[in-house]
Amino acid sequence: MSSPTEELFERALGLQEPWQIIEVKFSEADQELNIYLDFAQGSRFKCPKCHRDNVPAYDTKEKTWRHLYFFQNRTYLHCPR
């Protein structure tokens, strides 16, 4: 179950199952927000290459993307890809 903070960001980002926020870190000193995403083990996705549905994820690596500002703070999304 998501915390109220995680639920707020899940809604703001428009996340859908199986994606979920697992952690939110904020550094006031750095004015930086880091949001960590993940999915449940066994989740299935649409293949980005062949477009087949219901394909299991494997061999993921964490990747980081810069997002637009949230509340005037630099924001980074971290998730397996």
Secondary structure, 3 states (H helix, E strand, C coil): CCCHHHHHHHHHHCCCCCEEEEEEEEECCCCEEEEEEEECCCCEECCCCCCCCCEECCCCCEEEEEEEEECCEEEEEEEEC
